[in-house]
């Protein structure tokens, strides 16, 4: 459970904030330029692996966290979408911020739950 909480903290305070910063201030990659596409693919591979690991861990302890299985899946999907949008800037800021708020809310639910963090 401790590794799940640490991974949740990494996603919340590092990955999520990196995505927001990259979207607001970062270079807008062009997916039609193969070199840039493969650069994004290489840079984001470890992020996708982290998200996959988080989903597996969350589903393993779903009975001990304040999220339902569909919230876990939606959080994973939204994180993956955010990563891609943060590199390619292909959505409006309002939509990106909706994804950001949704993911942040679900991760904060886990981190702020006393039953989860005390165990």
N, C-alpha and C positions, 0 to 999 in steps of 0.2 A: 504494500500500500504506500510506503514511503517513496518508492521509485515513481509510482503513479502521480503522487502529489508534486514531486520535483519536476516531472515531465510537464505536468499541468502548469506549474509556475514558469517553466521555460517557454511554453507556448504563449502564455498570457503576457509575460513581461518582456520577452525577447522577440519571438517570432512575430507576434501580432503587432508590436510597436515597430519592428523593422519593416513590415509590410506597409504600414501607414506612412512611415518616413520615406520609403522608396516610392510610394505612390505620389506623395506630395512634392518631393524634392528630387527624386531620382531621374535617371535617364530613361526616356521612352524607347524601349526596344521595338524593333520592327520584325514581326514574325515571318515576313517574307524574305528576309535576309538570313540565309542559312547559318552563317557564322554566329549571328546574334541569337538565333533560335537555339543553337547547340550550346552557346554560352549560358543562356537562361536554364536550359535543361541540366547542365552540369552543376550550376550554382544551386538549383532548387531540389536536386535529388535527395540530399540529406534532410531537407525540410519535409518533403513528402514522406520519407521514411519515419521521421519523428511523429508525424501526424498519424500514420498507419499504426505505429506502436502505441500511441495514446489511445486510439480507438480500440485496439485489442485489449489494452489494460482496463479501459473504462468499461467495456462489456464484461470483463471478468469480475469486476466489483460493482456492477450496476445496482445490486441490491443494497449497497452501502453508500451510494452517492445520491445526491438530490436531482438526478436526471433520469429521464426515461430513455429506452433504447433509441427511439426515433430522434430525440434531442442529441444524442451522441453522434448518430449518423449525420444529422444536419450540421452539427458543429464541424465534423470532419470535412464534409463537402464544402461548407462555407470557407473554411481555412484554405483548402486547396484552390478554390476559386479566387480567394483574395491574393494568394501568391501569384497566380497568373495575371490577375488584373494589376497587381503592383508593378509588374515588369512591363506589361504591354499597354497599360492605361486605356483600355478599351471599354470602360464604362464611365458614366458620369460620377462625379464626386458623391452625390447624394446616395446612389446605389452602393458605392464602395463603403460609405460610412454606415449604411444600414447593415451590411455584412459585418463590418467591424464591431458595431454595437451588439449584434446578435451573438457573435463569438465571445466577445468580452463578457457579456451577461452570463452565458453558460459556464465559462471558465471561472468567473467570480463566484457563481453559485457553489461550485465545488470547493474553492479555496476558502470561502467564508462560512462553510458549514462546519460547526464545531465537532460534530460526530466524525467527520472524515479526517480532519487535521489532527485530532487528538489520538487517533489510533495508529 
